[in-house]
Amino acid sequence: MTNEKTVSEAIQYRRSVRIFDQKKPLDTSLVKKCIEQASLAPNSSNMQLWEFYHITSKDMIAKIAPFCFNQNAAKNSTAISGVCCSKRFMETTCQSKFSFYGFGFWKKQPESRTK
């Protein structure tokens, strides 16, 4: 039997955790399952321009902490997960989608509106 929540329950139940037990191991299989489910989220034209990261390296966490405003929650965590938009996939994915559907969007430059 699973104890999974509906989307509404998960949103209402969510909370911020600011103190971490360094000795308590993180269930990485649960993190992986969450990332797999997140990758199934609907998106524009099914382009999936995202990349998911789960970082457990102390050295890498120390490098990332400044981008989290050096918050203690980031500096002291045993893992950080994040999602980024991947610009490197954007042009090739768009070209592929537009080519498949017969649009020439990437081949034509828009005319200047200021003449």
Stockholm file with secondary structure:
# STOCKHOLM 1.0

chainA/1-115         MTNEKTVSEAIQYRRSVRIFDQKKPLDTSLVKKCIEQASLAPNSSNMQLWEFYHITSKDMIAKIAPFCFNQNAAKNSTAISGVCCSKRFMETTCQSKFSFYGFGFWKKQPESRTK
#=GR chainA/1-115 SS CCCCCCHHHHHHHCCCCCCCCTTSCCCHHHHHHHHHHHTTSCCGGGCCCEEEEEECCHHHHHHHGGGGTTCHHHHTCSCEEEEEECHHHHHHHHHHHHHHHTCCTTTSCCCCSCC
#=GC SS_cons         CCCCCCHHHHHHHCCCCCCCCTTSCCCHHHHHHHHHHHTTSCCGGGCCCEEEEEECCHHHHHHHGGGGTTCHHHHTCSCEEEEEECHHHHHHHHHHHHHHHTCCTTTSCCCCSCC
//
